[in-house]
Amino acid sequence: MSTLPPEVATEDATKQSFWMPGNYQHTVKRTEDAFQACNDIVVCFQERARVERQYAQQLSEWSNKWKPLVDSSPLYGSLLQAWQCFLSSADRLAALHSSVCRSLVSEDGDRVRTWQKETFHKKLFGGFKESQDFGTGFARAQKPWAKRLKKLDKARSAFHKVQRKEQTARDREVHAKGNPDVAIEKQRKIQEERELAQQETEKVRARYEKVLEEVTRYAPRYMEEMECIFDQSQEEERKRISFLKQAFLSVHRHLDVTNNESVKAVYNELHNTLMAINEQDDLRWWKNTHGPGMPTDWPQFEEWTPEKKSKKGKKEKEVESQQGTIERSVMIGGVKVRALYDYDGQETDELSFKAGEEFLKTEDEDDQGWCRGMKDGGREGLYPANYVETV
């Protein structure tokens, strides 16, 4: 089976990291998932109660129906394994006492429903207050960080742009010095242009380094605020796991009513699985999969790497210029994209747009990270590829 290269896998993990803007939604959604899980649990054991009355055949049908639903449940870790164990034990049982049906419905189901009503508070226009509180907390903690990252991205782009400009000036100066047809006055002017470009590069570099220093200095505070909200979410999840563990144990107690040795073996196995529910292990898995334990790529200073240019004769350059528009990778009809951030075009051939604005991408990203797009009204221009997402 083929696998992604390590660098690709690392890049994907970084983009999905808890620390990147907006990626805290996995943790926020956990509240809604838990609410739905309670509904699933109640319905699950209500059906199990009916199956108890119909003995082995209906018990088998119940298990087969719920297996795929449980496997795709939002629960995870040892808690999910415990729920799955109820289903596997059902396949090995032939009959249960009629009182089990009454206990499952009137006691365990009502217990989960009551806890669900007391724990989750629905909002008037949908969603839950707990989800909104965590989402607001994460967004408030992440807003200054996102603004700093945006500022850093602009500073980096500006620095790379002036570096390209300086490199062009250097190339012109080298060409002029080796060309006897270029007048001394012209060479002096070209040299002055190169010196100005160099000075501009140093100024923009200083700004880039300053912004990067600000981002690096702010990172510990950002981490502290995000982890504070995350710890509150973890505590709520710990309470949910603890309650559901006790609810599952209660169901187990009602089911384990026979002295048959084979049935005892089934329930002993089930009990061991339930006792193996481990809050810390489950929370640790969530932290490493959707929380602060995920890897990220903290911002670093990035040097601009000039492109390698091959020397071409005048005729080759003329042919290349004539064929340039023909050989460009143009998308017929274009691809609709949405702006993630505001962008003000720095040159006449660049597009300007606001975050959330939609337009068409007409050419794919080039080696420098630029795409060509067209806005309503026919305005065409270049824009940074990482400033938009495909709709």
N, C-alpha and C positions, 0 to 999 in steps of 0.2 A: 504494500500500500504506500502511495506517495505521501510525502510530508512536506510542509512548508519549510523553506530555508530558515535558519535560526534568526537572521536579521529581520525577516518578514514577520515571524511569530512575535518577536520582541516589539516591533512597531505596532502590531495589532493590539498586543497586551497594553502598551502605553496609551493608545487611543481609548481603550476601554477602561483605563484606570479610574478608580474612585476619585483621584485628585484632579482629573481633567474636568473642565467646566461642563456641568449638566449631568455628569455620570453618577451623581448620587441618587438618581431616580430609582435605581435597582433597590436601594435600601428603603426609600420612601414608599415604593409600591408594596413592600413586604406587609404593611398593615392591611391593605385591601386583600392581598393574597391570603392572609391569616383569617380574615372574615369569611372569605369564600370557602376556605378549608373547613371552618366550623359548619357551614351549610352542608358541605360534602360529608363530613363525619356524621352529622345527625341523620341525613338521608341514608347514608351507608348502613348505619345500625338499625334504622327503622326497617329497611329491607331485610336485614339479617333477622330481625324479629319475626317477620312473616315467614322467612325461610325455616325458622325453627319449627313452625307448625306443619310444615310439609316434609320434614325429615330430609333424608339424604339427597333426593333428586333436586329439590328446590335449593338446598344448601349449596350444591355443586353449581347450579345455574347462577346463583348470587355471586359466588366467588369468581366465576368466569366473566361475568359482566363487569365487575368492579376492578379487576386486575389492570386493564389498560388505563382506567381513569385514575387509579391510585398511583400508577407508575408515572403519570404526567402531572401529579399533584404539585402545588407550589411548596409543600413541605419538603424537607431535605434531611440528610444525615440519619442519625439513629432514630429520630422521631418518625421519619418516613419508613425506615426498616421495620419499626414496631407495627405500624399500620399494615404493612405488607404481610407481616407474620399472621395477622388475623385471617387474611384470605387463604394463606397456605394451610393454616390449621383447619379451615372449613372443609377443604378437600378431603381430609382424613376422618371427618366425623360423619356418623350415620343419622343420629337423632339427638334431639335435646328436649329437655322437659318443657311443658307448656308455660310454666311460671317464668322461664327465661324470657319469653316474648314480652310479658307484662313488665318485667324489670327493665329490659332494654328500652322500652318506649316511655314508660312513666317516670323512671328515675334517671337513667343516664342521658337520654335525649333532652329531657327538660333541664337537666343540670348544665349541659353545654349551651342550650338556648339562653338560659338565664345569664350565664357568664358572658355570652356573646353580647347580649343586650346591655349589660353593665359596663363592658370593656370598650366597645366600639360605639362612637357617637356620630351618627350620620348627619351631614349638613343638609340644609334645605334644598340646595341646588345640586346635590350629588356629591359623592366622595365622603371622606371621614375627617373629622376635626384633627385626629391624631396625624393623619397623612399630611394635612395642610400645615400643621405646626412644624413637623420635621422638614417638609419641603421649604417652608419660609425660613427656617433656621439655617438650612444648608445654603439656600440662595443668598441670604444676607451675608453669610460668612464667605461665600465664593465670589460675590460681586466685585469687591476690591481686587481680588486676585485675577479675575477675568479681565478687568480693565487694565491691570498692569501687564498681563500677557499680550493684550491687544497693542498697548503702547510699545512693548518690547518688539513685537512683530513688525510694527511700522518703523521702528528705529533700525532694526536689522535690515529691512528692505531698503531703507534709505542709504544705509552704509554700503550695502552691496551694489546699489545703483551708482554711487559716486566712485566706488572702486572700479566699476566697469568704465566709467567716464575717464578716470585717471589713466587706466590702462590704454584706452584709445589715444589719449594725449601722448603717452609715452611712445606708443607705436608710431605716431606721426612724427615725433621728434627724432626717433631713430632713423626713420625713412628719410627725413629732410637732411640730416647730417651726412648721410651717405649718398646724397643726390647733388651733383654739381650744378644741376639746372635750377635749384632753389636758391633764390637770392639770400644774401646775408640778413637783410632786414626781415625777410619772411621767416628765416630760421629763428631769428631773435623773437619774433612774435609767437612762433610755435612753442618756443621754450618758455615764454611767459605764460602761455596757456597751460602748459604742463605744470608749471609751478603753482598756478592758481588752483588747478585741479587737485594737486597734492595737498595744498593747504585746506581745501574744502574737505578732502577725505579725512584729514586729521581732526577737523572740527566735528564731522559727523561721527567718526570713530569715538571721540570723547563722549558725545551724546549717547551713543549706543552703549558704551561701557558704563555710563552713569545709570541708564535705565536698567541694564542688567544687574548692576549692583543693588538698585532699589528692589528689584524683583527677588534677588537672592536674600536680601536682608528681611524682606517681608514674609518669606516662605515659612519660617518657624511659627510666626503668629497665625498664618493661614492654616497650617497643620493643626495647631492647638485648637483653634475655633472649630474646624471641621471635625476633629476627633471628639470634641466635647459634645456636639450634636449627635455624632455617631454613637457614642457611649450611651446617651439617653435612649436612642433607638434600640441598641443592644439590650438594655435593661428591660424595655417593654417586650422585646422578643423573648428574653429569658423567662419572664412571667408567663407568656403564652405557652412556651414549651413546657414549663413546669405544670401548668394547669392541664394541658392536653395529656401529659404523662399520667397525671392522676385520673383523668377521665378514662383513658385507655385501661388503666389498672382496675377501675371500677367495672368496666365492661367485662374484663377478664374474670373478675370475681363472680359475676353473675353467670358466666358461661361455664365455669369450672365447678359443676354440680354433681358429677358422677364419680364413682369409685372404680370404674373400668380402667384396667391398667393401660390399655392403648390410649384411652382418652386422657388419662393422667399424663402420659408421655407427651401428648400433644400440648396440653396446657403448661406442663413444666417448661417445654421449649418456648412457648409463647411468653410465659412469665420471665424467663431469662432474657428474652429479647426486649421486653418492656423495661426491665430493670437496667438494661444496658443503655437506655436513653440517657445521653450525657449532654447537658446544656453547654458546658464549656467546649466540648469537641465540636458540637454543631455551630456554636457562635464563632469558634476559631476558623471553621471551614468557611463560614459566610464572610468573615473579615478578610481572609486571604483570597476569596473568590470575587467578592463584590465590595470590599471595604478598604481600609487603610493598608492592609497587607498586600494589596496589589502593587505591582511595579509601576513606575512612571519614569519619564525622562525629564529630569529637572533641567531648566534652561541653562545653556552654556554659550560662551562666546563662539561664534562661527565665522571663520575666515571665508572670504569669497575666493573661489578658485577660478582663474581665468580659463577660457576655452582655448584649446589648441587650434591655431590657424595655419593652414597650409598656404604657401605662396602660389598665387595664380597669375597668369599672364592677362593682359588687357582683354584679349579676345575671349578667354574663358570667363572673365568677369562679366563681359557683355552678354554672353550666352546665358550665364547663370541668372543675370538680372532679368532677361527676357522670359526665362522659363520659371521664375520665382512664383509668380501668381498661379501658374498652371500646376506646379508640383506641391503646393500647399495642401495639407490635409484638411479639406473643408467638409463639414458635416452638412449633408443635404437636409434642409428643414431645421437643423439645429436641435439641441437638447435643452429642455427647460431646467433652469437652476434657480436657487434662492440664496440671497446674500446672507451670510452669517454675521457680518460686521459692516460698519460704515466704511466706505473707501472713497477718498478724494483723489481723482486722477492727477498725477504729478506732471504729465506731459500731454500735449494736444492729442496724441493718438491713444490715450487711456480713457477708460470709462469711469464715471463716478456713480456711486449708488449708496443707498441706505440699507441698514440691516432689515431683512424681511422682504426686500424688493425682489421681484422675479423678472427674469429676462432669458434670452436664448444664448447658449454657448454654441458658437459656430465653428470653432477650431479647437482641437485637443491641446493639452498642456505641452509647452515646448521644454527644452532642456533647462531654461532659466526659471521655470515655474509659472509661466504666463499663459493664459488662454485668451482667445478672441471671442467677444460676445456682441450681441446686438440687442438694444433696448427698443421698446415701443417707439415708433416714430422713425425707425431706421438708423438711429445713432449707433455707430460701430466703434469698437476700440478694444484695447487690451486691458486685462485685469488679473490680479493674483489668483492663481487657481485655488489656494487654500482659504480664500475668503468666501467661497460659496459651497453649496451642497446640491446634489442632483435632486430634483423634485420627484 
